[in-house]
Amino acid sequence: MKKIVILGAGFAGLHIFYKIRHLIGKTIDVTVIDARSHALLKPALPEIAFEGAPLSHSLVELEHTLESRGATFIQNKVDFIEPDLNRVILQGGEQIEYDYLFVTLGAVKDYDAIKGYKEYGYSVCDDTQAQKLWEKVKTFDGGRIVTGAAKSYWGSRVKAPELSAPCEGPIGEVMFMLDYYLEKEKGLKRIEEYQIDVFTPSEVFFEDVGDKPHEVIGEFMTKQDMTLHNNKIVREIGKDFIAFDDGTQMPCDLAIVIPPYAAPDVILDSGIGDEKGFIPTDTTMRHLDYDNIFAAGDITALAQPKLGHIAIIQGAIAAASLMKELGEDVTIPPHELEVFCIMNMGGNEATLIASNSLYGGKRDVAMHSPVSKMMKWGFDNYLYFNKGHMPPDWALEMTDKLTKLL
Ligand SMILES: Cc1cc2nc3c(=O)[nH]c(=O)nc-3n(C[C@H](O)[C@H](O)[C@H](O)COP(=O)(O)OP(=O)(O)OC[C@H]3O[C@@H](n4cnc5c(N)ncnc54)[C@H](O)[C@@H]3O)c2cc1C
């Protein structure tokens, strides 16, 4: 029996688990380790922050979910990986040995990298931040809102698109959902009572997609009187301002930012990442230096942008790579990435974005329709009620065909 250890039970870790679980007790045993008791379904966080949705609907309980399906779950923080000894060290010193290791620890949101963030900044990137933001939004009675992503920095060991921001989809949700809430729910007047400014560290807002999504998002921003500021690298948030590296400032009563993404300390400390701590893999998701280590999701250097959809693609590849190694009759899917997300815009409004132009492809779709909202609702609920299990491949293929027709 081969001992498989999965570090991190987010999108990628859970997807790998569900892909290999049929082998549990036959050829493998599986241990999953996560610091949290519940996986956090991040795509539902904007609904907590701008609609007051309950946090419970974004959580998947891990111990029963995994153990009732044959795995061992350990809730603890991973402190160190010793790849030459095939073992990981947990907080408190417990040592866990493995034959094969999957590293799916995601990326750290480095709030501390922005001066003043702790005192004055807001975000939507985790459960604590989203709930804190809802408390602020509920009592917000007008003023200047500034939102955007900080610049992140990546290593250079693998060839991946050099994006300034890990993913600006959540910023799209922030600006449109907040606008909807303030205008439609609170009855505030745009420009007269509140104003939304948006910044991006890049030359182009939503740099990971092509012309069509730019056009659709741009039209909505113009219609909703939002002002875009390009090439702005956030440096500091103050009580009534936000400041950028180029020396400019904007007046600001509510700053909502995506902080820089960084690698978890455990990867930096263990020396298995690239210069920035993201894990270098080949396109079968195998570590470039360690044959028995696979990685998937936000932690990998190849995952650009950092998206759940990409974590799922890479998770399926990593799982197939292991199964093939164990002698199963499987084909490793190609590492063909695409941006696929449904941007919630408040009420019944949503835009589905599907684009592979970043990787040289021709697909570049932006579908604004109540159907997009229904698809998001269906997908989020499926994931929640099926304990983080993705919809079956045939349903994903049907969605893919539908977007190809658009
Ligand atoms: C607000 C928001 C909205 C988003 N919306 C979308 C969307 O609509 N569509 C989309 O495709 N993507 C979306 N994303 C991106 C998506 O959520 C991430 O890309 C995805 O979660 C990455 O999956 P992962 O498994 O790599 O990492 P994660 O989901 O972050 O999971 C990592 C896991 O590792 C655990 N962990 C980390 N360090 C340790 C440690 N040292 N010891 C033990 N455990 C540890 C964590 O507790 C966590 O459970 C959104 C992100 C945000 C922030």
The ligand as a Gaussian input file, in Angstrom:
#p B3LYP/6-31G(d) Opt

LIG

0 1
 C      -12.868000      36.528000      -3.146000
 C      -12.428000      35.469000      -4.073000
 C      -13.283000      35.027000      -5.078000
 C      -12.864000      34.050000      -5.970000
 N      -13.722000      33.645000      -6.960000
 C      -13.325000      32.689000      -7.839000
 C      -14.216000      32.252000      -8.876000
 O      -15.337000      32.748000      -9.016000
 N      -13.781000      31.284000      -9.716000
 C      -12.531000      30.717000      -9.585000
 O      -12.183000      29.828000     -10.381000
 N      -11.663000      31.118000      -8.604000
 C      -12.035000      32.079000      -7.741000
 N      -11.176000      32.493000      -6.751000
 C       -9.839000      31.878000      -6.644000
 C       -9.905000      30.521000      -5.940000
 O      -10.625000      30.633000      -4.739000
 C       -8.511000      29.997000      -5.667000
 O       -7.781000      30.027000      -6.864000
 C       -8.568000      28.573000      -5.128000
 O       -9.139000      28.563000      -3.853000
 C       -7.180000      27.945000      -5.087000
 O       -7.300000      26.629000      -4.628000
 P       -6.100000      25.915000      -3.875000
 O       -6.572000      24.553000      -3.543000
 O       -4.859000      26.077000      -4.644000
 O       -5.876000      26.767000      -2.538000
 P       -6.896000      27.066000      -1.351000
 O       -8.292000      26.905000      -1.782000
 O       -6.449000      28.366000      -0.797000
 O       -6.600000      25.901000      -0.294000
 C       -5.383000      25.805000       0.406000
 C       -5.612000      25.049000       1.704000
 O       -4.345000      24.830000       2.333000
 C       -4.468000      25.073000       3.730000
 N       -3.146000      25.488000       4.244000
 C       -2.392000      26.541000       3.836000
 N       -1.219000      26.572000       4.514000
 C       -1.250000      25.523000       5.371000
 C       -0.310000      24.989000       6.295000
 N        0.906000      25.533000       6.502000
 N       -0.656000      23.877000       7.004000
 C       -1.870000      23.294000       6.809000
 N       -2.778000      23.742000       5.934000
 C       -2.479000      24.836000       5.227000
 C       -5.511000      26.157000       3.840000
 O       -6.137000      26.116000       5.135000
 C       -6.479000      25.793000       2.706000
 O       -7.545000      24.978000       3.145000
 C      -11.566000      33.481000      -5.844000
 C      -10.706000      33.912000      -4.835000
 C      -11.119000      34.886000      -3.951000
 C      -10.188000      35.339000      -2.872000

